[in-house]
């Protein structure tokens, strides 16, 4: 049974609570999950739409990813 990519990405984000997209991609690759930047971006967008994470731009090339439960208003 194949574990959905969205779940793998979300579990990795939960492990760190906040990280950059490049850190997430490196961590997933080390864990044996091969995906492209396009696949990662689509998955992050899905998770953000579901209200589970928040993605913001740090620089032109780098995104910061945070758990919604870790964000305080």
PQR file with spaces between the fields and no chain letter, atoms N, CA, C, O and H, PARSE charges and radii, in Angstrom:
ATOM       1  N    UNK     1       0.847   -1.177    0.000 -0.4000 1.5000
ATOM       2  CA   UNK     1       0.000    0.000    0.000 -0.0000 2.0000
ATOM       3  C    UNK     1       0.894    1.242    0.000  0.5500 1.7000
ATOM       4  O    UNK     1       1.817    1.364    0.806 -0.5500 1.4000
ATOM       5  N    UNK     2       0.602    2.138   -0.904 -0.4000 1.5000
ATOM       6  CA   UNK     2       1.409    3.346   -1.019 -0.0000 2.0000
ATOM       7  C    UNK     2       0.810    4.453   -0.149  0.5500 1.7000
ATOM       8  O    UNK     2      -0.385    4.738   -0.224 -0.5500 1.4000
ATOM       9  H    UNK     2      -0.148    2.039   -1.559  0.4000 1.0000
ATOM      10  N    UNK     3       1.647    5.061    0.663 -0.4000 1.5000
ATOM      11  CA   UNK     3       1.239    6.147    1.551 -0.0000 2.0000
ATOM      12  C    UNK     3       1.101    7.427    0.730  0.5500 1.7000
ATOM      13  O    UNK     3       2.025    7.757   -0.013 -0.5500 1.4000
ATOM      14  H    UNK     3       2.618    4.830    0.723  0.4000 1.0000
ATOM      15  N    UNK     4      -0.001    8.160    0.827 -0.4000 1.5000
ATOM      16  CA   UNK     4      -0.181    9.375    0.014 -0.0000 2.0000
ATOM      17  C    UNK     4       0.920   10.412    0.261  0.5500 1.7000
ATOM      18  O    UNK     4       1.334   10.639    1.398 -0.5500 1.4000
ATOM      19  H    UNK     4      -0.752    7.892    1.430  0.4000 1.0000
ATOM      20  N    UNK     5       1.377   11.028   -0.815 -0.4000 1.5000
ATOM      21  CA   UNK     5       2.438   12.025   -0.749 -0.0000 2.0000
ATOM      22  C    UNK     5       2.078   13.161    0.202  0.5500 1.7000
ATOM      23  O    UNK     5       2.924   13.634    0.961 -0.5500 1.4000
ATOM      24  H    UNK     5       1.040   10.843   -1.738  0.4000 1.0000
ATOM      25  N    UNK     6       0.829   13.593    0.161 -0.4000 1.5000
ATOM      26  CA   UNK     6       0.375   14.689    1.024 -0.0000 2.0000
ATOM      27  C    UNK     6       0.600   14.337    2.487  0.5500 1.7000
ATOM      28  O    UNK     6       1.011   15.190    3.274 -0.5500 1.4000
ATOM      29  H    UNK     6       0.141   13.208   -0.455  0.4000 1.0000
ATOM      30  N    UNK     7       0.335   13.091    2.858 -0.4000 1.5000
ATOM      31  CA   UNK     7       0.525   12.666    4.248 -0.0000 2.0000
ATOM      32  C    UNK     7       1.997   12.636    4.627  0.5500 1.7000
ATOM      33  O    UNK     7       2.371   13.044    5.726 -0.5500 1.4000
ATOM      34  H    UNK     7       0.001   12.398    2.219  0.4000 1.0000
ATOM      35  N    UNK     8       2.836   12.148    3.705 -0.4000 1.5000
ATOM      36  CA   UNK     8       4.278   12.112    3.971 -0.0000 2.0000
ATOM      37  C    UNK     8       4.829   13.514    4.200  0.5500 1.7000
ATOM      38  O    UNK     8       5.606   13.740    5.127 -0.5500 1.4000
ATOM      39  H    UNK     8       2.532   11.816    2.812  0.4000 1.0000
ATOM      40  N    UNK     9       4.424   14.449    3.353 -0.4000 1.5000
ATOM      41  CA   UNK     9       4.896   15.830    3.475 -0.0000 2.0000
ATOM      42  C    UNK     9       4.400   16.437    4.775  0.5500 1.7000
ATOM      43  O    UNK     9       5.168   17.084    5.487 -0.5500 1.4000
ATOM      44  H    UNK     9       3.793   14.266    2.599  0.4000 1.0000
ATOM      45  N    UNK    10       3.125   16.238    5.094 -0.4000 1.5000
ATOM      46  CA   UNK    10       2.559   16.807    6.321 -0.0000 2.0000
ATOM      47  C    UNK    10       3.242   16.244    7.568  0.5500 1.7000
ATOM      48  O    UNK    10       3.523   16.987    8.508 -0.5500 1.4000
ATOM      49  H    UNK    10       2.501   15.712    4.516  0.4000 1.0000
ATOM      50  N    UNK    11       3.506   14.954    7.582 -0.4000 1.5000
ATOM      51  CA   UNK    11       4.190   14.352    8.734 -0.0000 2.0000
ATOM      52  C    UNK    11       5.585   14.945    8.918  0.5500 1.7000
ATOM      53  O    UNK    11       6.017   15.186   10.046 -0.5500 1.4000
ATOM      54  H    UNK    11       3.277   14.350    6.819  0.4000 1.0000
ATOM      55  N    UNK    12       6.280   15.179    7.821 -0.4000 1.5000
ATOM      56  CA   UNK    12       7.622   15.763    7.904 -0.0000 2.0000
ATOM      57  C    UNK    12       7.534   17.201    8.430  0.5500 1.7000
ATOM      58  O    UNK    12       8.375   17.610    9.230 -0.5500 1.4000
ATOM      59  H    UNK    12       5.929   14.984    6.905  0.4000 1.0000
ATOM      60  N    UNK    13       6.545   17.963    7.999 -0.4000 1.5000
ATOM      61  CA   UNK    13       6.362   19.342    8.484 -0.0000 2.0000
ATOM      62  C    UNK    13       6.026   19.318    9.971  0.5500 1.7000
ATOM      63  O    UNK    13       6.535   20.141   10.733 -0.5500 1.4000
ATOM      64  H    UNK    13       5.861   17.631    7.349  0.4000 1.0000
ATOM      65  N    UNK    14       5.180   18.387   10.389 -0.4000 1.5000
ATOM      66  CA   UNK    14       4.829   18.274   11.810 -0.0000 2.0000
ATOM      67  C    UNK    14       6.054   17.963   12.661  0.5500 1.7000
ATOM      68  O    UNK    14       6.159   18.416   13.800 -0.5500 1.4000
ATOM      69  H    UNK    14       4.768   17.719    9.771  0.4000 1.0000
ATOM      70  N    UNK    15       6.971   17.195   12.108 -0.4000 1.5000
ATOM      71  CA   UNK    15       8.194   16.830   12.829 -0.0000 2.0000
ATOM      72  C    UNK    15       9.027   18.075   13.157  0.5500 1.7000
ATOM      73  O    UNK    15       9.593   18.170   14.246 -0.5500 1.4000
ATOM      74  H    UNK    15       6.886   16.826   11.182  0.4000 1.0000
ATOM      75  N    UNK    16       9.103   19.024   12.225 -0.4000 1.5000
ATOM      76  CA   UNK    16       9.946   20.205   12.407 -0.0000 2.0000
ATOM      77  C    UNK    16       9.171   21.445   12.854  0.5500 1.7000
ATOM      78  O    UNK    16       9.774   22.364   13.408 -0.5500 1.4000
ATOM      79  H    UNK    16       8.643   18.947   11.340  0.4000 1.0000
ATOM      80  N    UNK    17       7.856   21.501   12.631 -0.4000 1.5000
ATOM      81  CA   UNK    17       6.955   22.619   12.913 -0.0000 2.0000
ATOM      82  C    UNK    17       7.153   23.807   11.995  0.5500 1.7000
ATOM      83  O    UNK    17       6.164   24.393   11.554 -0.5500 1.4000
ATOM      84  H    UNK    17       7.366   20.754   12.180  0.4000 1.0000
ATOM      85  N    UNK    18       8.386   24.194   11.683 -0.4000 1.5000
ATOM      86  CA   UNK    18       8.609   25.224   10.673 -0.0000 2.0000
ATOM      87  C    UNK    18       9.969   24.999   10.030  0.5500 1.7000
ATOM      88  O    UNK    18      10.949   24.676   10.701 -0.5500 1.4000
ATOM      89  H    UNK    18       9.189   23.718   12.041  0.4000 1.0000
ATOM      90  N    UNK    19      10.004   25.175    8.714 -0.4000 1.5000
ATOM      91  CA   UNK    19      11.213   24.947    7.947 -0.0000 2.0000
ATOM      92  C    UNK    19      11.044   25.582    6.574  0.5500 1.7000
ATOM      93  O    UNK    19       9.961   26.055    6.229 -0.5500 1.4000
ATOM      94  H    UNK    19       9.208   25.437    8.169  0.4000 1.0000
ATOM      95  N    UNK    20      12.114   25.590    5.801 -0.4000 1.5000
ATOM      96  CA   UNK    20      12.040   26.143    4.451 -0.0000 2.0000
ATOM      97  C    UNK    20      11.721   25.021    3.467  0.5500 1.7000
ATOM      98  O    UNK    20      11.824   23.838    3.793 -0.5500 1.4000
ATOM      99  H    UNK    20      12.993   25.205    6.082  0.4000 1.0000
ATOM     100  N    UNK    21      11.335   25.418    2.266 -0.4000 1.5000
ATOM     101  CA   UNK    21      11.003   24.419    1.259 -0.0000 2.0000
ATOM     102  C    UNK    21      12.210   23.571    0.881  0.5500 1.7000
ATOM     103  O    UNK    21      12.065   22.372    0.640 -0.5500 1.4000
ATOM     104  H    UNK    21      11.252   26.379    2.002  0.4000 1.0000
ATOM     105  N    UNK    22      13.388   24.160    0.825 -0.4000 1.5000
ATOM     106  CA   UNK    22      14.583   23.384    0.480 -0.0000 2.0000
ATOM     107  C    UNK    22      14.933   22.395    1.602  0.5500 1.7000
ATOM     108  O    UNK    22      15.346   21.271    1.318 -0.5500 1.4000
ATOM     109  H    UNK    22      13.506   25.133    1.022  0.4000 1.0000
ATOM     110  N    UNK    23      14.775   22.796    2.862 -0.4000 1.5000
ATOM     111  CA   UNK    23      15.007   21.882    3.979 -0.0000 2.0000
ATOM     112  C    UNK    23      14.023   20.717    3.933  0.5500 1.7000
ATOM     113  O    UNK    23      14.397   19.570    4.179 -0.5500 1.4000
ATOM     114  H    UNK    23      14.439   23.709    3.093  0.4000 1.0000
ATOM     115  N    UNK    24      12.776   21.015    3.619 -0.4000 1.5000
ATOM     116  CA   UNK    24      11.755   19.973    3.519 -0.0000 2.0000
ATOM     117  C    UNK    24      12.069   18.999    2.387  0.5500 1.7000
ATOM     118  O    UNK    24      11.983   17.784    2.565 -0.5500 1.4000
ATOM     119  H    UNK    24      12.472   21.947    3.419  0.4000 1.0000
ATOM     120  N    UNK    25      12.429   19.528    1.238 -0.4000 1.5000
ATOM     121  CA   UNK    25      12.754   18.685    0.089 -0.0000 2.0000
ATOM     122  C    UNK    25      13.962   17.792    0.395  0.5500 1.7000
ATOM     123  O    UNK    25      13.955   16.607    0.060 -0.5500 1.4000
ATOM     124  H    UNK    25      12.499   20.515    1.093  0.4000 1.0000
ATOM     125  N    UNK    26      14.986   18.349    1.022 -0.4000 1.5000
ATOM     126  CA   UNK    26      16.168   17.563    1.403 -0.0000 2.0000
ATOM     127  C    UNK    26      15.809   16.468    2.405  0.5500 1.7000
ATOM     128  O    UNK    26      16.278   15.336    2.287 -0.5500 1.4000
ATOM     129  H    UNK    26      14.992   19.312    1.293  0.4000 1.0000
ATOM     130  N    UNK    27      14.990   16.801    3.378 -0.4000 1.5000
ATOM     131  CA   UNK    27      14.597   15.835    4.394 -0.0000 2.0000
ATOM     132  C    UNK    27      13.784   14.695    3.782  0.5500 1.7000
ATOM     133  O    UNK    27      13.987   13.532    4.130 -0.5500 1.4000
ATOM     134  H    UNK    27      14.609   17.721    3.474  0.4000 1.0000
ATOM     135  N    UNK    28      12.875   15.021    2.881 -0.4000 1.5000
ATOM     136  CA   UNK    28      12.072   13.994    2.219 -0.0000 2.0000
ATOM     137  C    UNK    28      12.952   13.097    1.355  0.5500 1.7000
ATOM     138  O    UNK    28      12.766   11.880    1.325 -0.5500 1.4000
ATOM     139  H    UNK    28      12.711   15.966    2.599  0.4000 1.0000
ATOM     140  N    UNK    29      13.910   13.700    0.651 -0.4000 1.5000
ATOM     141  CA   UNK    29      14.814   12.926   -0.202 -0.0000 2.0000
ATOM     142  C    UNK    29      15.656   11.959    0.629  0.5500 1.7000
ATOM     143  O    UNK    29      15.855   10.809    0.240 -0.5500 1.4000
ATOM     144  H    UNK    29      14.061   14.688    0.675  0.4000 1.0000
ATOM     145  N    UNK    30      16.149   12.433    1.776 -0.4000 1.5000
ATOM     146  CA   UNK    30      16.919   11.554    2.671 -0.0000 2.0000
ATOM     147  C    UNK    30      16.069   10.406    3.196  0.5500 1.7000
ATOM     148  O    UNK    30      16.575    9.317    3.469 -0.5500 1.4000
ATOM     149  H    UNK    30      15.987   13.368    2.092  0.4000 1.0000
ATOM     150  N    UNK    31      14.766   10.663    3.335 -0.4000 1.5000
ATOM     151  CA   UNK    31      13.858    9.631    3.806 -0.0000 2.0000
ATOM     152  C    UNK    31      13.385    8.682    2.715  0.5500 1.7000
ATOM     153  O    UNK    31      12.564    7.799    2.965 -0.5500 1.4000
ATOM     154  H    UNK    31      14.355   11.547    3.113  0.4000 1.0000
ATOM     155  N    UNK    32      13.902    8.864    1.509 -0.4000 1.5000
ATOM     156  CA   UNK    32      13.553    7.957    0.416 -0.0000 2.0000
ATOM     157  C    UNK    32      12.368    8.379   -0.421  0.5500 1.7000
ATOM     158  O    UNK    32      11.889    7.605   -1.249 -0.5500 1.4000
ATOM     159  H    UNK    32      14.569    9.581    1.305  0.4000 1.0000
ATOM     160  N    UNK    33      11.878    9.609   -0.218 -0.4000 1.5000
ATOM     161  CA   UNK    33      10.747   10.112   -0.990 -0.0000 2.0000
ATOM     162  C    UNK    33      11.287   10.980   -2.118  0.5500 1.7000
ATOM     163  O    UNK    33      11.855   12.045   -1.876 -0.5500 1.4000
ATOM     164  H    UNK    33      12.266   10.238    0.455  0.4000 1.0000
ATOM     165  N    UNK    34      11.108   10.521   -3.341 -0.4000 1.5000
ATOM     166  CA   UNK    34      11.569   11.281   -4.501 -0.0000 2.0000
ATOM     167  C    UNK    34      10.411   12.089   -5.069  0.5500 1.7000
ATOM     168  O    UNK    34       9.384   11.522   -5.444 -0.5500 1.4000
ATOM     169  H    UNK    34      10.646    9.656   -3.537  0.4000 1.0000
ATOM     170  N    UNK    35      10.567   13.405   -5.135 -0.4000 1.5000
ATOM     171  CA   UNK    35       9.557   14.257   -5.734 -0.0000 2.0000
ATOM     172  C    UNK    35      10.211   15.495   -6.323  0.5500 1.7000
ATOM     173  O    UNK    35      11.306   15.892   -5.925 -0.5500 1.4000
ATOM     174  H    UNK    35      11.401   13.865   -4.831  0.4000 1.0000
ATOM     175  N    UNK    36       9.519   16.090   -7.275 -0.4000 1.5000
ATOM     176  CA   UNK    36      10.031   17.294   -7.924 -0.0000 2.0000
ATOM     177  C    UNK    36       9.570   18.516   -7.147  0.5500 1.7000
ATOM     178  O    UNK    36       8.692   18.426   -6.289 -0.5500 1.4000
ATOM     179  H    UNK    36       8.629   15.768   -7.598  0.4000 1.0000
ATOM     180  N    UNK    37      10.174   19.663   -7.458 -0.4000 1.5000
ATOM     181  CA   UNK    37       9.747   20.913   -6.825 -0.0000 2.0000
ATOM     182  C    UNK    37       8.303   21.223   -7.175  0.5500 1.7000
ATOM     183  O    UNK    37       7.566   21.760   -6.348 -0.5500 1.4000
ATOM     184  H    UNK    37      10.888   19.736   -8.155  0.4000 1.0000
ATOM     185  N    UNK    38       7.891   20.889   -8.398 -0.4000 1.5000
ATOM     186  CA   UNK    38       6.505   21.128   -8.813 -0.0000 2.0000
ATOM     187  C    UNK    38       5.534   20.289   -7.982  0.5500 1.7000
ATOM     188  O    UNK    38       4.492   20.787   -7.558 -0.5500 1.4000
ATOM     189  H    UNK    38       8.490   20.453   -9.069  0.4000 1.0000
ATOM     190  N    UNK    39       5.872   19.017   -7.749 -0.4000 1.5000
ATOM     191  CA   UNK    39       5.032   18.148   -6.916 -0.0000 2.0000
ATOM     192  C    UNK    39       4.967   18.666   -5.484  0.5500 1.7000
ATOM     193  O    UNK    39       3.910   18.651   -4.853 -0.5500 1.4000
ATOM     194  H    UNK    39       6.719   18.612   -8.094  0.4000 1.0000
ATOM     195  N    UNK    40       6.108   19.123   -4.982 -0.4000 1.5000
ATOM     196  CA   UNK    40       6.144   19.670   -3.627 -0.0000 2.0000
ATOM     197  C    UNK    40       5.278   20.918   -3.532  0.5500 1.7000
ATOM     198  O    UNK    40       4.524   21.077   -2.573 -0.5500 1.4000
ATOM     199  H    UNK    40       6.967   19.135   -5.495  0.4000 1.0000
ATOM     200  N    UNK    41       5.378   21.801   -4.513 -0.4000 1.5000
ATOM     201  CA   UNK    41       4.583   23.035   -4.503 -0.0000 2.0000
ATOM     202  C    UNK    41       3.090   22.733   -4.535  0.5500 1.7000
ATOM     203  O    UNK    41       2.314   23.362   -3.814 -0.5500 1.4000
ATOM     204  H    UNK    41       5.991   21.672   -5.293  0.4000 1.0000
ATOM     205  N    UNK    42       2.683   21.778   -5.362 -0.4000 1.5000
ATOM     206  CA   UNK    42       1.266   21.410   -5.433 -0.0000 2.0000
ATOM     207  C    UNK    42       0.794   20.822   -4.105  0.5500 1.7000
ATOM     208  O    UNK    42      -0.294   21.145   -3.628 -0.5500 1.4000
ATOM     209  H    UNK    42       3.313   21.267   -5.947  0.4000 1.0000
ATOM     210  N    UNK    43       1.607   19.968   -3.521 -0.4000 1.5000
ATOM     211  CA   UNK    43       1.255   19.359   -2.243 -0.0000 2.0000
ATOM     212  C    UNK    43       1.155   20.408   -1.143  0.5500 1.7000
ATOM     213  O    UNK    43       0.239   20.365   -0.322 -0.5500 1.4000
ATOM     214  H    UNK    43       2.491   19.706   -3.908  0.4000 1.0000
ATOM     215  N    UNK    44       2.102   21.356   -1.125 -0.4000 1.5000
ATOM     216  CA   UNK    44       2.053   22.435   -0.131 -0.0000 2.0000
ATOM     217  C    UNK    44       0.804   23.285   -0.310  0.5500 1.7000
ATOM     218  O    UNK    44       0.184   23.699    0.670 -0.5500 1.4000
ATOM     219  H    UNK    44       2.846   21.391   -1.792  0.4000 1.0000
ATOM     220  N    UNK    45       0.430   23.548   -1.573 -0.4000 1.5000
ATOM     221  CA   UNK    45      -0.771   24.332   -1.830 -0.0000 2.0000
ATOM     222  C    UNK    45      -2.010   23.592   -1.317  0.5500 1.7000
ATOM     223  O    UNK    45      -2.890   24.208   -0.718 -0.5500 1.4000
ATOM     224  H    UNK    45       0.933   23.212   -2.368  0.4000 1.0000
ATOM     225  N    UNK    46      -2.086   22.279   -1.546 -0.4000 1.5000
ATOM     226  CA   UNK    46      -3.202   21.485   -1.037 -0.0000 2.0000
ATOM     227  C    UNK    46      -3.281   21.570    0.484  0.5500 1.7000
ATOM     228  O    UNK    46      -4.356   21.796    1.039 -0.5500 1.4000
ATOM     229  H    UNK    46      -1.370   21.778   -2.033  0.4000 1.0000
ATOM     230  N    UNK    47      -2.154   21.392    1.154 -0.4000 1.5000
ATOM     231  CA   UNK    47      -2.132   21.437    2.621 -0.0000 2.0000
ATOM     232  C    UNK    47      -2.508   22.814    3.143  0.5500 1.7000
ATOM     233  O    UNK    47      -3.147   22.937    4.188 -0.5500 1.4000
ATOM     234  H    UNK    47      -1.280   21.208    0.703  0.4000 1.0000
ATOM     235  N    UNK    48      -2.105   23.857    2.405 -0.4000 1.5000
ATOM     236  CA   UNK    48      -2.456   25.216    2.821 -0.0000 2.0000
ATOM     237  C    UNK    48      -3.953   25.462    2.635  0.5500 1.7000
ATOM     238  O    UNK    48      -4.583   26.098    3.479 -0.5500 1.4000
ATOM     239  H    UNK    48      -1.586   23.757    1.556  0.4000 1.0000
ATOM     240  N    UNK    49      -4.523   24.969    1.546 -0.4000 1.5000
ATOM     241  CA   UNK    49      -5.960   25.101    1.315 -0.0000 2.0000
ATOM     242  C    UNK    49      -6.750   24.374    2.399  0.5500 1.7000
ATOM     243  O    UNK    49      -7.790   24.862    2.840 -0.5500 1.4000
ATOM     244  H    UNK    49      -4.012   24.452    0.860  0.4000 1.0000
ATOM     245  N    UNK    50      -6.267   23.218    2.828 -0.4000 1.5000
ATOM     246  CA   UNK    50      -6.916   22.472    3.909 -0.0000 2.0000
ATOM     247  C    UNK    50      -6.763   23.150    5.267  0.5500 1.7000
ATOM     248  O    UNK    50      -7.394   22.737    6.240 -0.5500 1.4000
ATOM     249  H    UNK    50      -5.422   22.821    2.470  0.4000 1.0000
ATOM     250  N    UNK    51      -5.929   24.190    5.341 -0.4000 1.5000
ATOM     251  CA   UNK    51      -5.749   24.921    6.591 -0.0000 2.0000
ATOM     252  C    UNK    51      -4.785   24.267    7.556  0.5500 1.7000
ATOM     253  O    UNK    51      -4.774   24.602    8.740 -0.5500 1.4000
ATOM     254  H    UNK    51      -5.417   24.526    4.550  0.4000 1.0000
ATOM     255  N    UNK    52      -3.974   23.340    7.072 -0.4000 1.5000
ATOM     256  CA   UNK    52      -3.049   22.629    7.950 -0.0000 2.0000
ATOM     257  C    UNK    52      -1.710   23.337    8.100  0.5500 1.7000
ATOM     258  O    UNK    52      -1.063   23.226    9.142 -0.5500 1.4000
ATOM     259  H    UNK    52      -3.983   23.068    6.110  0.4000 1.0000
ATOM     260  N    UNK    53      -1.284   24.070    7.059 -0.4000 1.5000
ATOM     261  CA   UNK    53       0.005   24.757    7.087 -0.0000 2.0000
ATOM     262  C    UNK    53      -0.166   26.176    6.557  0.5500 1.7000
ATOM     263  O    UNK    53      -1.213   26.550    6.029 -0.5500 1.4000
ATOM     264  H    UNK    53      -1.809   24.161    6.212  0.4000 1.0000
ATOM     265  N    UNK    54       0.894   26.941    6.717 -0.4000 1.5000
ATOM     266  CA   UNK    54       0.961   28.280    6.149 -0.0000 2.0000
ATOM     267  C    UNK    54       2.294   28.396    5.421  0.5500 1.7000
ATOM     268  O    UNK    54       3.341   28.042    5.964 -0.5500 1.4000
ATOM     269  H    UNK    54       1.744   26.637    7.146  0.4000 1.0000
ATOM     270  N    UNK    55       2.250   28.895    4.185 -0.4000 1.5000
ATOM     271  CA   UNK    55       3.449   29.064    3.383 -0.0000 2.0000
ATOM     272  C    UNK    55       3.622   30.544    3.090  0.5500 1.7000
ATOM     273  O    UNK    55       2.692   31.202    2.624 -0.5500 1.4000
ATOM     274  H    UNK    55       1.400   29.183    3.743  0.4000 1.0000
ATOM     275  N    UNK    56       4.807   31.067    3.362 -0.4000 1.5000
ATOM     276  CA   UNK    56       5.094   32.468    3.068 -0.0000 2.0000
ATOM     277  C    UNK    56       6.463   32.570    2.407  0.5500 1.7000
ATOM     278  O    UNK    56       7.334   31.728    2.624 -0.5500 1.4000
ATOM     279  H    UNK    56       5.563   30.533    3.740  0.4000 1.0000
ATOM     280  N    UNK    57       6.638   33.599    1.607 -0.4000 1.5000
ATOM     281  CA   UNK    57       7.902   33.808    0.905 -0.0000 2.0000
ATOM     282  C    UNK    57       8.893   34.497    1.824  0.5500 1.7000
ATOM     283  O    UNK    57       8.562   35.505    2.448 -0.5500 1.4000
ATOM     284  H    UNK    57       5.931   34.283    1.430  0.4000 1.0000
ATOM     285  N    UNK    58      10.105   33.966    1.915 -0.4000 1.5000
ATOM     286  CA   UNK    58      11.191   34.570    2.678 -0.0000 2.0000
ATOM     287  C    UNK    58      12.040   35.415    1.730  0.5500 1.7000
ATOM     288  O    UNK    58      12.345   36.573    2.016 -0.5500 1.4000
ATOM     289  H    UNK    58      10.374   33.147    1.408  0.4000 1.0000
ATOM     290  N    UNK    59      12.413   34.823    0.610 -0.4000 1.5000
ATOM     291  CA   UNK    59      13.124   35.519   -0.452 -0.0000 2.0000
ATOM     292  C    UNK    59      12.470   35.123   -1.768  0.5500 1.7000
ATOM     293  O    UNK    59      11.490   34.378   -1.782 -0.5500 1.4000
ATOM     294  H    UNK    59      12.165   33.882    0.378  0.4000 1.0000
ATOM     295  N    UNK    60      13.007   35.616   -2.857 -0.4000 1.5000
ATOM     296  CA   UNK    60      12.450   35.296   -4.170 -0.0000 2.0000
ATOM     297  C    UNK    60      12.482   33.794   -4.464  0.5500 1.7000
ATOM     298  O    UNK    60      11.625   33.284   -5.185 -0.5500 1.4000
ATOM     299  H    UNK    60      13.803   36.221   -2.846  0.4000 1.0000
ATOM     300  N    UNK    61      13.450   33.103   -3.919 -0.4000 1.5000
ATOM     301  CA   UNK    61      13.644   31.684   -4.198 -0.0000 2.0000
ATOM     302  C    UNK    61      13.284   30.756   -3.035  0.5500 1.7000
ATOM     303  O    UNK    61      13.290   29.538   -3.212 -0.5500 1.4000
ATOM     304  H    UNK    61      14.146   33.517   -3.333  0.4000 1.0000
ATOM     305  N    UNK    62      12.974   31.291   -1.859 -0.4000 1.5000
ATOM     306  CA   UNK    62      12.815   30.459   -0.661 -0.0000 2.0000
ATOM     307  C    UNK    62      11.460   30.709    0.001  0.5500 1.7000
ATOM     308  O    UNK    62      11.019   31.851    0.135 -0.5500 1.4000
ATOM     309  H    UNK    62      12.969   32.280   -1.716  0.4000 1.0000
ATOM     310  N    UNK    63      10.803   29.606    0.417 -0.4000 1.5000
ATOM     311  CA   UNK    63       9.520   29.682    1.113 -0.0000 2.0000
ATOM     312  C    UNK    63       9.669   29.140    2.525  0.5500 1.7000
ATOM     313  O    UNK    63      10.422   28.195    2.761 -0.5500 1.4000
ATOM     314  H    UNK    63      11.161   28.678    0.309  0.4000 1.0000
ATOM     315  N    UNK    64       8.946   29.744    3.463 -0.4000 1.5000
ATOM     316  CA   UNK    64       8.906   29.275    4.849 -0.0000 2.0000
ATOM     317  C    UNK    64       7.584   28.539    5.041  0.5500 1.7000
ATOM     318  O    UNK    64       6.524   29.024    4.647 -0.5500 1.4000
ATOM     319  H    UNK    64       8.335   30.511    3.271  0.4000 1.0000
ATOM     320  N    UNK    65       7.667   27.372    5.647 -0.4000 1.5000
ATOM     321  CA   UNK    65       6.491   26.531    5.859 -0.0000 2.0000
ATOM     322  C    UNK    65       6.300   26.362    7.358  0.5500 1.7000
ATOM     323  O    UNK    65       7.233   26.000    8.075 -0.5500 1.4000
ATOM     324  H    UNK    65       8.528   26.978    5.967  0.4000 1.0000
ATOM     325  N    UNK    66       5.073   26.628    7.831 -0.4000 1.5000
ATOM     326  CA   UNK    66       4.772   26.523    9.265 -0.0000 2.0000
ATOM     327  C    UNK    66       3.487   25.739    9.460  0.5500 1.7000
ATOM     328  O    UNK    66       2.588   25.780    8.621 -0.5500 1.4000
ATOM     329  H    UNK    66       4.315   26.922    7.249  0.4000 1.0000
ATOM     330  N    UNK    67       3.409   25.035   10.561 -0.4000 1.5000
ATOM     331  CA   UNK    67       2.145   24.399   10.952 -0.0000 2.0000
ATOM     332  C    UNK    67       1.164   25.473   11.365  0.5500 1.7000
ATOM     333  O    UNK    67       1.557   26.437   12.021 -0.5500 1.4000
ATOM     334  H    UNK    67       4.139   25.002   11.243  0.4000 1.0000
ATOM     335  N    UNK    68      -0.103   25.338   11.002 -0.4000 1.5000
ATOM     336  CA   UNK    68      -1.115   26.317   11.410 -0.0000 2.0000
ATOM     337  C    UNK    68      -1.306   26.305   12.922  0.5500 1.7000
ATOM     338  O    UNK    68      -1.546   27.354   13.518 -0.5500 1.4000
ATOM     339  H    UNK    68      -0.422   24.554   10.469  0.4000 1.0000
ATOM     340  N    UNK    69      -1.204   25.148   13.544 -0.4000 1.5000
ATOM     341  CA   UNK    69      -1.407   25.067   14.994 -0.0000 2.0000
ATOM     342  C    UNK    69      -0.265   25.766   15.742  0.5500 1.7000
ATOM     343  O    UNK    69      -0.437   26.163   16.894 -0.5500 1.4000
ATOM     344  H    UNK    69      -1.009   24.295   13.059  0.4000 1.0000
ATOM     345  N    UNK    70       0.903   25.919   15.095 -0.4000 1.5000
ATOM     346  CA   UNK    70       2.040   26.574   15.726 -0.0000 2.0000
ATOM     347  C    UNK    70       2.007   28.083   15.542  0.5500 1.7000
ATOM     348  O    UNK    70       2.814   28.799   16.137 -0.5500 1.4000
ATOM     349  H    UNK    70       1.043   25.596   14.159  0.4000 1.0000
ATOM     350  N    UNK    71       1.079   28.574   14.720 -0.4000 1.5000
ATOM     351  CA   UNK    71       0.988   30.012   14.460 -0.0000 2.0000
ATOM     352  C    UNK    71       0.098   30.643   15.512  0.5500 1.7000
ATOM     353  O    UNK    71      -1.024   30.192   15.744 -0.5500 1.4000
ATOM     354  H    UNK    71       0.424   27.993   14.237  0.4000 1.0000
ATOM     355  N    UNK    72       0.601   31.678   16.140 -0.4000 1.5000
ATOM     356  CA   UNK    72      -0.188   32.392   17.134 -0.0000 2.0000
ATOM     357  C    UNK    72      -0.560   33.756   16.584  0.5500 1.7000
ATOM     358  O    UNK    72       0.247   34.429   15.943 -0.5500 1.4000
ATOM     359  H    UNK    72       1.512   32.044   15.952  0.4000 1.0000
ATOM     360  N    UNK    73      -1.785   34.144   16.843 -0.4000 1.5000
ATOM     361  CA   UNK    73      -2.264   35.441   16.355 -0.0000 2.0000
ATOM     362  C    UNK    73      -2.474   36.386   17.501  0.5500 1.7000
ATOM     363  O    UNK    73      -2.875   37.531   17.292 -0.5500 1.4000
ATOM     364  H    UNK    73      -2.441   33.596   17.363  0.4000 1.0000
